[in-house]
């Protein structure tokens, strides 16, 4: 009888469902932001699917810290999973990530993100710059524009005196070199500063104009082929938490992450830009930068690219990486 009871107990235990490992993801973009709805949430649902429910992801409705703190939050275990802009971190730990922040890189967020993933995670060794985490994704948005409510920028001198919000990184250096005053702030802060007149304009995508309700405070939006700038993003999980998952589950999650996630999130950006352009209509004047402005941007960008490449140290060729990037996205620099 005792043996029978033990056998029955063993059967019951083997039939009991294994408790799922719930990963906590901190999210600082608005809950209805296109990449939350069309990239992060579908990815989280797919994690549960590919691990047969053994791993789930809970995306928090409110962030567990400020946007600039999100990489450290993942590294330190404050949250299991986070995302954010490399340029929000005010030190230089993500110097090689600037690969994807320069001008004239590409107009397709899918191609941009896949090129960024391939080159930065490969020959530029992104893992070393993300110590303490495992990288789930690296990506870029659509082409960056310069929006303002004072004047069209028809010649380089028109940049002088403009107070422009920037997300940090390369574009801050770019607008400063062109005579504007760059002011760093995270995306959720822009509406208040723009509506109150603290800033005259903002370096942003098409999509951000509708996502952050800026249309009524913008009159002119300047664009160039390949983007005036871009931003680079990380999507990471705490390394210890990652290593606590089974090898099979890690492999399954990796398969839907990395380049696959770059394609997913890039498409979400592309779709969001297209929807924003349609929604904005003629409320804002979109215009192509003049040849004179484009030439000034190229001259400034070229100097910045060379300086960045020289800063990488032995073993890294930034200019070669940029050339490979543009070859992948189809941009030709004359």
N, C-alpha and C positions, 0 to 999 in steps of 0.2 A: 504493500500500500504506500509506504514511504517513497519507494522508487517511482511509483505511478504519479504521486503528487509532484515529485521533482521534475518528471518528464513533462507533465502538464504545465507546470510553471515555466519550464524552458520554452515550450511551444508558445505560450502566451507572450513571453518576453520577446521572442523572435518575431511575433506577429505585430507587436506594438510599433507604431510609427516612430521613426527617429526624429528628434526635435530638430527643426530647421535652424540654421545659423543665420540670424538676422543682422545684416550690416546696416549701420546708420550712415546715411548720406546727408551732409549739410549742403543746402542749396540757397544761394543768395539772390539769384535772379527772381523776378516776379513769378509766381507759380504758373501763370498762363503764358510765360515767355515761350516763343516758338521752339527754342532748343530744349527747354525743360519738357514741353509737351511732346515734341516730335523726335527727340533724341534720347534724353536721359530716362524719361519714363518708359519708353519702349525697350530700352536696353535693360532697365531694372526688371521688367516683366520677363524678358528673355533669359535673364540670369536664372530666375526660378524655373523656367522651362528646361533649359539645358542641363541643370543640375538635378532635375526631377524633384524639385522642391526642397532639396537639402540646404540650399542657400537662397535667401531672399534679401532684397534691398528695400529699406524704408527711407524714402526721400522726405526730409523734414519740411514742414510747411513754412517754418521760419529758420533762418540761419543760426548756427551756434556761435557765430563770431562775425567780425567785419569782413568784407570781401578781401582786403589785403592779407588777412590772417589765415586764409583758408589752406594754403600749402602747409604752413606750420601746424595747423590743426590736424591734418592727416598724419604728418610725420610724428607728431607727439601723441597721437591717439585720442585727441579730443573728439574727433569724429572718425569713423572708419574710412569713409570715402568723401573726397571733396573735388572741386574743380575751381579754376580761376585763371586770371591772366598772369603770365609770367612778369609782365611789366608792373603789376601792382606791388610786387615785392621790391622794396626800395633799396636793397643791396644788389650786388652784381652776381649772385649765385647762378642766375640763369643767363649768363652772357651769351652762350652759344645759341640760345633760343631766339636771339635777335635775327637769326637767319630769316624768319618769317615775318619780320616787322617792317621791312624796307618798302620803298616805293616800287611801282611797276613790277609786281610779282604775278598778278593774274586776276581775272574777273570771276572765276568759277571757284566757289568755296570747296567743292568736292576735289577738284584737281589740286588746289592749294593745300588742302588738308592732307591729302595723300602724299604729296611731295614733301610736306613738312614732316610727316610721320617717317617716311622712308629715309630721309637724309639726316634729320636730327636724331632719331633713335638709332641710326646706323653709324655712319662715319663721324658724326659729331657727338656721339656717346651721351645721349640725353639721360641715361640711367645714372651717370655719375653726378649730374646736376640735380637729381631728384632723390638723393640718398635718404633712406628711412621710409621710402614708399616703393610701391610697385606701380609702374605706369600702365594705366588702362587705356589712355588715349592722349593724343597730341593733335591739335587742330587749329584752324584759322577761320575767320569769318569771311564774308564777301568783301569786295573792294571798299576801302575807307575813303570817305569824302571829307571836305571841310565845309561846314555849314555855319552861316552867320546871319545876323539880322541888321547889319549896318550897310554893307556895300558888296557889289560884285568885285571879285579880285581879277582885274583885267591886265594888270602888270605887276611885277614883283613888289614894287613899292607900296601897293595897296594892302599888303600884309602888315605893314608897320602900324603899331599901336593897337592892333586887335588883341583882345584878351580871350584866349581860346582854351577851353578845357581839353586836356589830353589824358590818355590812359597811362602815361609814363612811357619809358622806353624811347625808341628811335623817334617817334613822331614829335615828342617834346623837343628833342634836339633840332629836328627839322624846322618846325615853326619858329623856334628861337633864332635859328640861322637866317630865316627869311624876314625877321624883324618883328614878329608877333610876340606876345607874352604868353607862354604856356603855363597853365594852372592845372596841377594834377588833382583829379578827384575820381572816385569810382562812379560807375554808371548810375546807380540809384540817386546820387547827389545832384545830377545835372539839372533836372527839372526845376528844383528850387533856385539854383544859382542863375539859370538862364531866365526864368520868369521874373526874378527880382533885379535883373540887370547887372549882377555881379560879374558875369561873363558876357561876351558879345557873340560867342559862337562855340562850336564844339567839333572835335574830330570824332566822327561816328559813321556807322553804316547807314544804308537806307532803312533797314529794319528797325534800328534803334530810335528813329524819329517817331515811329508809331508805338513801339514797345514802351517808350518812356514819355509819351504824350508831349512831344516837343514841336509839333507842326505849327502851332499858333505863334511860336516864338522864333521861327526861322523864316527868312525871306529868300536867301540865296544859298545854293549848294553847288560847290565846284567839284568836278570829277576829272580824272585822267584815266586813260587805258591802263589797266593793271592795278589801279588803286593808288591814291596818294600815300597810303600807308596801310598796314594791317596790324592785327594783334595776334599773339600766339597764346594758346590755352593749354593747360595741363588738366588731366583727369586721372586721379591717383587714389590708391588705397594704402592704408597703413601697412608697412612691410610685415610686422609681426602678425597682424590679423590675416594678411594674405597667406603667410606661411602656415597658419593654423588650419587652413582649409585643406581638404584632401588633394592629393596630386591630380586625381581625376577631375575634381571640380575646378581646380585652377586651370587645367587644360581646357575645359569646356568654356570657362569664362574668357580666357585669353582668345579663344577662337572667335568670339563675337565682339572682341575689343580691338585695340590696336588699329590696323588699317581698316578693318571692317567698321569700326566706330567712326573713323575719320570720314568714311564715305557716308555713313548715316547722318552724322552731325553736319557735314558739308551740305548735304541735300536739304537738311532742315534750314540752314542759313540761306541757301539759294531760293527756296520756296518763300521764306519770310521776306527776303528782299523784293521778290516779285510782287508779293501781296502788298507790301508797303508802298511800292511805286504806284500801284493801282489805286490804293486808298488815298494817297497824298494828292494825286492828280495835278492840277495846276495851282494848288495852294502855295507851293514853293517853286521858285525858278531854278531848275536844274540846268547847268550849262557846262560845256567843255572848257577846260583851262586853255587859255590862249597859247600859241606856240612860244611866246616870250616867257610865260609863266612855266610852261613845261620844261623849257631849256634851263631855267633857273632851278627848278626842282631836280632835274637830272644832274646838274652840276653839284648841287648840295648833297644829293643822295650818293653820288659817286665818291665824294670825299668821306662821307660817313661810312660807307661800305668798306673803303680801304682802311680807315682807322679801326673799324671793328675787326676786320680780318687780321690786322697786325696785332690786335690785343689778345688773340686766342692762344698764342704761344705755340711752341713746337708741336708738330703732329697734327695740326689743324689748319686747313687752307680754306678760309671763309669765302674768298672770291671764287674759288673753284666750286664750292658748295652752292653759292648763289647762281653760278652759271648752270650747274646741273639742275637746280630748282627751276630756273626759267626755261630750260630745255624741256622739263617735264610738264610745265604749264603752258608752253607755247608762246612765251613772251620774248620778243627780239629787241634787244637794246641797240640803238643805232649810235 
